[in-house]
Amino acid sequence: MVRADRQGAHRVQFERNRRKILRTQNVCGICGKPVDVSLKPGNPMSPVVDHIIPIDKGGHPSDINNLQLAHWCCNRQKSDKIFKNQTEPKVLGNRNLPQSRNWAQF
């Protein structure tokens, strides 16, 4: 199955917003560190455009308010995780997962 941002009406708008984000943003929306937009695909720190709320979880495929700049590796770790509280969805990355126990004490 092809994702909505890769086909049809959303594809054109997603590509337009992707180019805009790559021109105007320079910090990873997941880890907060600078992104070098000159890096080529294949480099783990290369720039990608991430869906803040994943499409599979109800996020809009091409709305610029649902897109952010990210490192490829950060986006890969985040995958399709989100955390929903009463007010609004919040991204939950692998680094923010709760621990069952404080292993540093052992």
Secondary structure, DSSP 4 states (H G I P E B T S, - for coil): ---GGGSHHHHHHHHHHHHHHHHH--B-TTT--B--TTSPTTSTT-EEEEESS-GGGT--SS-GGGEEEEEHHHHHHHTT-EEE-SS-EEE--GGGPPPSS-GGG-
